[in-house]
């Protein structure tokens, strides 16, 4: 359990660094939009709680990257994929999970919770966010895979009828 938690935190740390580096440094360096995940976190907090205390948006972004998104891959996406399509390479699962994170962030949180345009109006930031979430998921999954972390869904035995 302790090794798994360390693996999750390590995966989340590397993935969050990759996401932020891509979205806030590399993308603008190459002339594309700059991501503002802390701004989205702040808008979400303000929408849900009526206020976003100083530092809370940074904390939400950090905890989401360190824990929540990684746990989603580790405990939901990868086990389901292993149960349904066990021969599929983990990187495909991670890329699809990254797209799912993008939909969750830009439609679920930004639009449904914070009241912004769906997918932020499909502007330049939309596509940088897509690639950023895919990069995040690939890095997180790679760390978990390199550390040999696997979470299998429990399988129930079915009695044969007859």
mmCIF file of the C-alpha atoms, coordinates in Angstrom:
data_MODEL
# 
_entry.id   MODEL 
# 
loop_
_atom_site.group_PDB 
_atom_site.id 
_atom_site.type_symbol 
_atom_site.label_atom_id 
_atom_site.label_alt_id 
_atom_site.label_comp_id 
_atom_site.label_asym_id 
_atom_site.label_entity_id 
_atom_site.label_seq_id 
_atom_site.pdbx_PDB_ins_code 
_atom_site.Cartn_x 
_atom_site.Cartn_y 
_atom_site.Cartn_z 
_atom_site.occupancy 
_atom_site.B_iso_or_equiv 
_atom_site.pdbx_formal_charge 
_atom_site.auth_seq_id 
_atom_site.auth_comp_id 
_atom_site.auth_asym_id 
_atom_site.auth_atom_id 
_atom_site.pdbx_PDB_model_num 
ATOM 1   C CA . UNK A 1 1   ? 0.000   0.000   0.000   1.00 0.00 ? 1   UNK A CA 1 
ATOM 2   C CA . UNK A 1 2   ? 2.766   2.457   0.893   1.00 0.00 ? 2   UNK A CA 1 
ATOM 3   C CA . UNK A 1 3   ? 4.652   1.632   -2.323  1.00 0.00 ? 3   UNK A CA 1 
ATOM 4   C CA . UNK A 1 4   ? 1.470   2.155   -4.351  1.00 0.00 ? 4   UNK A CA 1 
ATOM 5   C CA . UNK A 1 5   ? 0.798   5.535   -2.737  1.00 0.00 ? 5   UNK A CA 1 
ATOM 6   C CA . UNK A 1 6   ? 4.392   6.581   -3.430  1.00 0.00 ? 6   UNK A CA 1 
ATOM 7   C CA . UNK A 1 7   ? 3.978   5.450   -7.040  1.00 0.00 ? 7   UNK A CA 1 
ATOM 8   C CA . UNK A 1 8   ? 0.748   7.431   -7.407  1.00 0.00 ? 8   UNK A CA 1 
ATOM 9   C CA . UNK A 1 9   ? 2.333   10.566  -5.948  1.00 0.00 ? 9   UNK A CA 1 
ATOM 10  C CA . UNK A 1 10  ? 5.428   10.159  -8.116  1.00 0.00 ? 10  UNK A CA 1 
ATOM 11  C CA . UNK A 1 11  ? 3.328   9.635   -11.232 1.00 0.00 ? 11  UNK A CA 1 
ATOM 12  C CA . UNK A 1 12  ? 1.202   12.652  -10.336 1.00 0.00 ? 12  UNK A CA 1 
ATOM 13  C CA . UNK A 1 13  ? 4.227   14.851  -9.688  1.00 0.00 ? 13  UNK A CA 1 
ATOM 14  C CA . UNK A 1 14  ? 5.929   14.008  -12.982 1.00 0.00 ? 14  UNK A CA 1 
ATOM 15  C CA . UNK A 1 15  ? 2.669   14.244  -14.925 1.00 0.00 ? 15  UNK A CA 1 
ATOM 16  C CA . UNK A 1 16  ? 1.733   17.610  -13.406 1.00 0.00 ? 16  UNK A CA 1 
ATOM 17  C CA . UNK A 1 17  ? 5.192   18.982  -14.158 1.00 0.00 ? 17  UNK A CA 1 
ATOM 18  C CA . UNK A 1 18  ? 4.889   17.727  -17.747 1.00 0.00 ? 18  UNK A CA 1 
ATOM 19  C CA . UNK A 1 19  ? 1.385   19.226  -18.096 1.00 0.00 ? 19  UNK A CA 1 
ATOM 20  C CA . UNK A 1 20  ? 2.398   22.608  -16.702 1.00 0.00 ? 20  UNK A CA 1 
ATOM 21  C CA . UNK A 1 21  ? 5.669   22.720  -18.638 1.00 0.00 ? 21  UNK A CA 1 
ATOM 22  C CA . UNK A 1 22  ? 3.896   21.869  -21.874 1.00 0.00 ? 22  UNK A CA 1 
ATOM 23  C CA . UNK A 1 23  ? 0.902   24.151  -21.351 1.00 0.00 ? 23  UNK A CA 1 
ATOM 24  C CA . UNK A 1 24  ? 2.521   27.136  -19.688 1.00 0.00 ? 24  UNK A CA 1 
ATOM 25  C CA . UNK A 1 25  ? 6.034   27.164  -21.161 1.00 0.00 ? 25  UNK A CA 1 
ATOM 26  C CA . UNK A 1 26  ? 6.476   25.114  -24.344 1.00 0.00 ? 26  UNK A CA 1 
ATOM 27  C CA . UNK A 1 27  ? 3.154   25.911  -25.982 1.00 0.00 ? 27  UNK A CA 1 
ATOM 28  C CA . UNK A 1 28  ? 3.539   29.708  -25.716 1.00 0.00 ? 28  UNK A CA 1 
ATOM 29  C CA . UNK A 1 29  ? 7.219   29.396  -26.639 1.00 0.00 ? 29  UNK A CA 1 
ATOM 30  C CA . UNK A 1 30  ? 6.127   27.853  -29.941 1.00 0.00 ? 30  UNK A CA 1 
ATOM 31  C CA . UNK A 1 31  ? 3.446   30.504  -30.508 1.00 0.00 ? 31  UNK A CA 1 
ATOM 32  C CA . UNK A 1 32  ? 0.403   28.664  -29.211 1.00 0.00 ? 32  UNK A CA 1 
ATOM 33  C CA . UNK A 1 33  ? -1.958  29.437  -26.347 1.00 0.00 ? 33  UNK A CA 1 
ATOM 34  C CA . UNK A 1 34  ? -0.883  29.305  -22.710 1.00 0.00 ? 34  UNK A CA 1 
ATOM 35  C CA . UNK A 1 35  ? -2.877  27.120  -20.355 1.00 0.00 ? 35  UNK A CA 1 
ATOM 36  C CA . UNK A 1 36  ? -4.324  28.605  -17.175 1.00 0.00 ? 36  UNK A CA 1 
ATOM 37  C CA . UNK A 1 37  ? -5.321  25.578  -15.065 1.00 0.00 ? 37  UNK A CA 1 
ATOM 38  C CA . UNK A 1 38  ? -5.156  27.580  -11.851 1.00 0.00 ? 38  UNK A CA 1 
ATOM 39  C CA . UNK A 1 39  ? -7.545  30.114  -13.351 1.00 0.00 ? 39  UNK A CA 1 
ATOM 40  C CA . UNK A 1 40  ? -10.002 27.344  -14.184 1.00 0.00 ? 40  UNK A CA 1 
ATOM 41  C CA . UNK A 1 41  ? -9.621  25.898  -10.692 1.00 0.00 ? 41  UNK A CA 1 
ATOM 42  C CA . UNK A 1 42  ? -10.302 29.346  -9.214  1.00 0.00 ? 42  UNK A CA 1 
ATOM 43  C CA . UNK A 1 43  ? -13.404 29.833  -11.374 1.00 0.00 ? 43  UNK A CA 1 
ATOM 44  C CA . UNK A 1 44  ? -14.634 26.393  -10.341 1.00 0.00 ? 44  UNK A CA 1 
ATOM 45  C CA . UNK A 1 45  ? -14.122 27.116  -6.644  1.00 0.00 ? 45  UNK A CA 1 
ATOM 46  C CA . UNK A 1 46  ? -15.843 30.479  -6.967  1.00 0.00 ? 46  UNK A CA 1 
ATOM 47  C CA . UNK A 1 47  ? -18.784 28.898  -8.776  1.00 0.00 ? 47  UNK A CA 1 
ATOM 48  C CA . UNK A 1 48  ? -19.186 26.095  -6.238  1.00 0.00 ? 48  UNK A CA 1 
ATOM 49  C CA . UNK A 1 49  ? -18.400 27.946  -3.000  1.00 0.00 ? 49  UNK A CA 1 
ATOM 50  C CA . UNK A 1 50  ? -18.994 31.580  -3.949  1.00 0.00 ? 50  UNK A CA 1 
ATOM 51  C CA . UNK A 1 51  ? -15.347 32.470  -3.317  1.00 0.00 ? 51  UNK A CA 1 
ATOM 52  C CA . UNK A 1 52  ? -11.841 31.254  -4.050  1.00 0.00 ? 52  UNK A CA 1 
ATOM 53  C CA . UNK A 1 53  ? -9.574  32.032  -1.088  1.00 0.00 ? 53  UNK A CA 1 
ATOM 54  C CA . UNK A 1 54  ? -5.998  32.957  -1.916  1.00 0.00 ? 54  UNK A CA 1 
ATOM 55  C CA . UNK A 1 55  ? -4.004  29.840  -2.722  1.00 0.00 ? 55  UNK A CA 1 
ATOM 56  C CA . UNK A 1 56  ? -7.014  27.531  -2.905  1.00 0.00 ? 56  UNK A CA 1 
ATOM 57  C CA . UNK A 1 57  ? -6.964  27.349  -6.709  1.00 0.00 ? 57  UNK A CA 1 
ATOM 58  C CA . UNK A 1 58  ? -3.270  26.396  -6.707  1.00 0.00 ? 58  UNK A CA 1 
ATOM 59  C CA . UNK A 1 59  ? -3.982  23.764  -4.079  1.00 0.00 ? 59  UNK A CA 1 
ATOM 60  C CA . UNK A 1 60  ? -6.892  22.341  -6.081  1.00 0.00 ? 60  UNK A CA 1 
ATOM 61  C CA . UNK A 1 61  ? -4.760  22.176  -9.251  1.00 0.00 ? 61  UNK A CA 1 
ATOM 62  C CA . UNK A 1 62  ? -1.899  20.507  -7.377  1.00 0.00 ? 62  UNK A CA 1 
ATOM 63  C CA . UNK A 1 63  ? -4.021  17.933  -5.536  1.00 0.00 ? 63  UNK A CA 1 
ATOM 64  C CA . UNK A 1 64  ? -5.934  17.110  -8.701  1.00 0.00 ? 64  UNK A CA 1 
ATOM 65  C CA . UNK A 1 65  ? -2.674  16.508  -10.566 1.00 0.00 ? 65  UNK A CA 1 
ATOM 66  C CA . UNK A 1 66  ? -0.874  14.687  -7.783  1.00 0.00 ? 66  UNK A CA 1 
ATOM 67  C CA . UNK A 1 67  ? -3.723  12.413  -6.754  1.00 0.00 ? 67  UNK A CA 1 
ATOM 68  C CA . UNK A 1 68  ? -7.152  12.546  -8.319  1.00 0.00 ? 68  UNK A CA 1 
ATOM 69  C CA . UNK A 1 69  ? -6.327  12.212  -12.013 1.00 0.00 ? 69  UNK A CA 1 
ATOM 70  C CA . UNK A 1 70  ? -3.694  9.529   -11.375 1.00 0.00 ? 70  UNK A CA 1 
ATOM 71  C CA . UNK A 1 71  ? -6.078  7.538   -9.189  1.00 0.00 ? 71  UNK A CA 1 
ATOM 72  C CA . UNK A 1 72  ? -8.634  7.736   -11.992 1.00 0.00 ? 72  UNK A CA 1 
ATOM 73  C CA . UNK A 1 73  ? -6.207  6.066   -14.374 1.00 0.00 ? 73  UNK A CA 1 
ATOM 74  C CA . UNK A 1 74  ? -4.841  3.596   -11.824 1.00 0.00 ? 74  UNK A CA 1 
ATOM 75  C CA . UNK A 1 75  ? -8.142  2.488   -10.262 1.00 0.00 ? 75  UNK A CA 1 
ATOM 76  C CA . UNK A 1 76  ? -10.648 2.971   -13.091 1.00 0.00 ? 76  UNK A CA 1 
ATOM 77  C CA . UNK A 1 77  ? -9.312  3.369   -16.647 1.00 0.00 ? 77  UNK A CA 1 
ATOM 78  C CA . UNK A 1 78  ? -6.496  0.807   -16.638 1.00 0.00 ? 78  UNK A CA 1 
ATOM 79  C CA . UNK A 1 79  ? -8.379  -1.928  -14.718 1.00 0.00 ? 79  UNK A CA 1 
ATOM 80  C CA . UNK A 1 80  ? -11.395 -1.614  -17.015 1.00 0.00 ? 80  UNK A CA 1 
ATOM 81  C CA . UNK A 1 81  ? -9.146  -1.765  -20.072 1.00 0.00 ? 81  UNK A CA 1 
ATOM 82  C CA . UNK A 1 82  ? -7.312  -4.810  -18.673 1.00 0.00 ? 82  UNK A CA 1 
ATOM 83  C CA . UNK A 1 83  ? -10.639 -6.559  -18.065 1.00 0.00 ? 83  UNK A CA 1 
ATOM 84  C CA . UNK A 1 84  ? -12.166 -5.714  -21.458 1.00 0.00 ? 84  UNK A CA 1 
ATOM 85  C CA . UNK A 1 85  ? -9.164  -5.471  -23.822 1.00 0.00 ? 85  UNK A CA 1 
ATOM 86  C CA . UNK A 1 86  ? -6.214  -7.037  -22.014 1.00 0.00 ? 86  UNK A CA 1 
ATOM 87  C CA . UNK A 1 87  ? -4.033  -7.079  -25.134 1.00 0.00 ? 87  UNK A CA 1 
ATOM 88  C CA . UNK A 1 88  ? -4.289  -3.283  -25.632 1.00 0.00 ? 88  UNK A CA 1 
ATOM 89  C CA . UNK A 1 89  ? -1.062  -1.429  -24.826 1.00 0.00 ? 89  UNK A CA 1 
ATOM 90  C CA . UNK A 1 90  ? -1.211  0.831   -21.778 1.00 0.00 ? 90  UNK A CA 1 
ATOM 91  C CA . UNK A 1 91  ? -0.206  3.890   -23.847 1.00 0.00 ? 91  UNK A CA 1 
ATOM 92  C CA . UNK A 1 92  ? -3.423  3.680   -25.873 1.00 0.00 ? 92  UNK A CA 1 
ATOM 93  C CA . UNK A 1 93  ? -5.434  3.516   -22.666 1.00 0.00 ? 93  UNK A CA 1 
ATOM 94  C CA . UNK A 1 94  ? -3.503  6.490   -21.297 1.00 0.00 ? 94  UNK A CA 1 
ATOM 95  C CA . UNK A 1 95  ? -4.067  8.570   -24.443 1.00 0.00 ? 95  UNK A CA 1 
ATOM 96  C CA . UNK A 1 96  ? -7.811  7.838   -24.368 1.00 0.00 ? 96  UNK A CA 1 
ATOM 97  C CA . UNK A 1 97  ? -7.843  8.650   -20.645 1.00 0.00 ? 97  UNK A CA 1 
ATOM 98  C CA . UNK A 1 98  ? -6.125  11.970  -21.433 1.00 0.00 ? 98  UNK A CA 1 
ATOM 99  C CA . UNK A 1 99  ? -8.918  12.817  -23.869 1.00 0.00 ? 99  UNK A CA 1 
ATOM 100 C CA . UNK A 1 100 ? -11.462 11.896  -21.170 1.00 0.00 ? 100 UNK A CA 1 
ATOM 101 C CA . UNK A 1 101 ? -9.669  14.226  -18.713 1.00 0.00 ? 101 UNK A CA 1 
ATOM 102 C CA . UNK A 1 102 ? -9.828  16.981  -21.323 1.00 0.00 ? 102 UNK A CA 1 
ATOM 103 C CA . UNK A 1 103 ? -13.604 16.489  -21.735 1.00 0.00 ? 103 UNK A CA 1 
ATOM 104 C CA . UNK A 1 104 ? -14.017 16.450  -17.949 1.00 0.00 ? 104 UNK A CA 1 
ATOM 105 C CA . UNK A 1 105 ? -11.962 19.632  -17.495 1.00 0.00 ? 105 UNK A CA 1 
ATOM 106 C CA . UNK A 1 106 ? -13.200 21.703  -20.428 1.00 0.00 ? 106 UNK A CA 1 
ATOM 107 C CA . UNK A 1 107 ? -16.791 20.572  -20.611 1.00 0.00 ? 107 UNK A CA 1 
ATOM 108 C CA . UNK A 1 108 ? -17.577 19.253  -17.152 1.00 0.00 ? 108 UNK A CA 1 
ATOM 109 C CA . UNK A 1 109 ? -15.715 21.712  -14.972 1.00 0.00 ? 109 UNK A CA 1 
ATOM 110 C CA . UNK A 1 110 ? -15.284 24.771  -17.209 1.00 0.00 ? 110 UNK A CA 1 
ATOM 111 C CA . UNK A 1 111 ? -18.734 24.692  -18.766 1.00 0.00 ? 111 UNK A CA 1 
ATOM 112 C CA . UNK A 1 112 ? -21.117 22.821  -16.497 1.00 0.00 ? 112 UNK A CA 1 
ATOM 113 C CA . UNK A 1 113 ? -19.630 23.969  -13.191 1.00 0.00 ? 113 UNK A CA 1 
ATOM 114 C CA . UNK A 1 114 ? -17.897 27.298  -13.886 1.00 0.00 ? 114 UNK A CA 1 
ATOM 115 C CA . UNK A 1 115 ? -20.327 28.489  -16.575 1.00 0.00 ? 115 UNK A CA 1 
ATOM 116 C CA . UNK A 1 116 ? -17.774 29.109  -19.345 1.00 0.00 ? 116 UNK A CA 1 
ATOM 117 C CA . UNK A 1 117 ? -18.337 28.266  -23.002 1.00 0.00 ? 117 UNK A CA 1 
ATOM 118 C CA . UNK A 1 118 ? -18.189 24.524  -23.719 1.00 0.00 ? 118 UNK A CA 1 
ATOM 119 C CA . UNK A 1 119 ? -14.565 23.598  -24.420 1.00 0.00 ? 119 UNK A CA 1 
ATOM 120 C CA . UNK A 1 120 ? -13.760 27.286  -23.915 1.00 0.00 ? 120 UNK A CA 1 
ATOM 121 C CA . UNK A 1 121 ? -15.265 28.084  -27.314 1.00 0.00 ? 121 UNK A CA 1 
ATOM 122 C CA . UNK A 1 122 ? -12.874 25.837  -29.246 1.00 0.00 ? 122 UNK A CA 1 
ATOM 123 C CA . UNK A 1 123 ? -10.179 28.489  -29.287 1.00 0.00 ? 123 UNK A CA 1 
ATOM 124 C CA . UNK A 1 124 ? -6.420  27.918  -29.279 1.00 0.00 ? 124 UNK A CA 1 
ATOM 125 C CA . UNK A 1 125 ? -6.402  27.075  -25.575 1.00 0.00 ? 125 UNK A CA 1 
ATOM 126 C CA . UNK A 1 126 ? -8.812  24.202  -26.250 1.00 0.00 ? 126 UNK A CA 1 
ATOM 127 C CA . UNK A 1 127 ? -6.309  22.306  -28.382 1.00 0.00 ? 127 UNK A CA 1 
ATOM 128 C CA . UNK A 1 128 ? -3.346  23.033  -26.119 1.00 0.00 ? 128 UNK A CA 1 
ATOM 129 C CA . UNK A 1 129 ? -5.455  21.692  -23.234 1.00 0.00 ? 129 UNK A CA 1 
ATOM 130 C CA . UNK A 1 130 ? -6.227  18.540  -25.233 1.00 0.00 ? 130 UNK A CA 1 
ATOM 131 C CA . UNK A 1 131 ? -2.546  17.818  -25.850 1.00 0.00 ? 131 UNK A CA 1 
ATOM 132 C CA . UNK A 1 132 ? -1.671  18.827  -22.292 1.00 0.00 ? 132 UNK A CA 1 
ATOM 133 C CA . UNK A 1 133 ? -4.108  16.321  -20.818 1.00 0.00 ? 133 UNK A CA 1 
ATOM 134 C CA . UNK A 1 134 ? -2.886  13.573  -23.147 1.00 0.00 ? 134 UNK A CA 1 
ATOM 135 C CA . UNK A 1 135 ? 0.730   14.351  -22.178 1.00 0.00 ? 135 UNK A CA 1 
ATOM 136 C CA . UNK A 1 136 ? -0.297  14.290  -18.515 1.00 0.00 ? 136 UNK A CA 1 
ATOM 137 C CA . UNK A 1 137 ? -1.976  10.885  -18.841 1.00 0.00 ? 137 UNK A CA 1 
ATOM 138 C CA . UNK A 1 138 ? 0.903   9.360   -20.817 1.00 0.00 ? 138 UNK A CA 1 
ATOM 139 C CA . UNK A 1 139 ? 3.478   10.500  -18.258 1.00 0.00 ? 139 UNK A CA 1 
ATOM 140 C CA . UNK A 1 140 ? 1.405   9.358   -15.281 1.00 0.00 ? 140 UNK A CA 1 
ATOM 141 C CA . UNK A 1 141 ? 0.723   5.979   -16.883 1.00 0.00 ? 141 UNK A CA 1 
ATOM 142 C CA . UNK A 1 142 ? 4.367   5.521   -17.869 1.00 0.00 ? 142 UNK A CA 1 
ATOM 143 C CA . UNK A 1 143 ? 5.509   6.056   -14.287 1.00 0.00 ? 143 UNK A CA 1 
ATOM 144 C CA . UNK A 1 144 ? 2.925   3.596   -12.955 1.00 0.00 ? 144 UNK A CA 1 
ATOM 145 C CA . UNK A 1 145 ? 3.829   1.039   -15.610 1.00 0.00 ? 145 UNK A CA 1 
ATOM 146 C CA . UNK A 1 146 ? 7.573   1.442   -14.985 1.00 0.00 ? 146 UNK A CA 1 
ATOM 147 C CA . UNK A 1 147 ? 6.983   0.873   -11.276 1.00 0.00 ? 147 UNK A CA 1 
ATOM 148 C CA . UNK A 1 148 ? 4.848   -2.201  -12.020 1.00 0.00 ? 148 UNK A CA 1 
ATOM 149 C CA . UNK A 1 149 ? 1.722   -0.850  -10.351 1.00 0.00 ? 149 UNK A CA 1 
ATOM 150 C CA . UNK A 1 150 ? -1.372  -2.792  -11.378 1.00 0.00 ? 150 UNK A CA 1 
ATOM 151 C CA . UNK A 1 151 ? -4.841  -2.633  -9.890  1.00 0.00 ? 151 UNK A CA 1 
ATOM 152 C CA . UNK A 1 152 ? -7.137  -5.374  -11.120 1.00 0.00 ? 152 UNK A CA 1 
ATOM 153 C CA . UNK A 1 153 ? -10.869 -5.268  -10.712 1.00 0.00 ? 153 UNK A CA 1 
ATOM 154 C CA . UNK A 1 154 ? -12.109 -8.035  -8.447  1.00 0.00 ? 154 UNK A CA 1 
ATOM 155 C CA . UNK A 1 155 ? -13.762 -10.776 -10.422 1.00 0.00 ? 155 UNK A CA 1 
ATOM 156 C CA . UNK A 1 156 ? -16.708 -12.718 -9.101  1.00 0.00 ? 156 UNK A CA 1 
ATOM 157 C CA . UNK A 1 157 ? -16.891 -16.420 -9.694  1.00 0.00 ? 157 UNK A CA 1 
ATOM 158 C CA . UNK A 1 158 ? -19.993 -17.440 -11.537 1.00 0.00 ? 158 UNK A CA 1 
ATOM 159 C CA . UNK A 1 159 ? -21.403 -20.844 -10.727 1.00 0.00 ? 159 UNK A CA 1 
ATOM 160 C CA . UNK A 1 160 ? -22.095 -22.990 -13.754 1.00 0.00 ? 160 UNK A CA 1 
ATOM 161 C CA . UNK A 1 161 ? -25.752 -23.678 -14.246 1.00 0.00 ? 161 UNK A CA 1 
ATOM 162 C CA . UNK A 1 162 ? -26.780 -27.007 -15.475 1.00 0.00 ? 162 UNK A CA 1 
# 
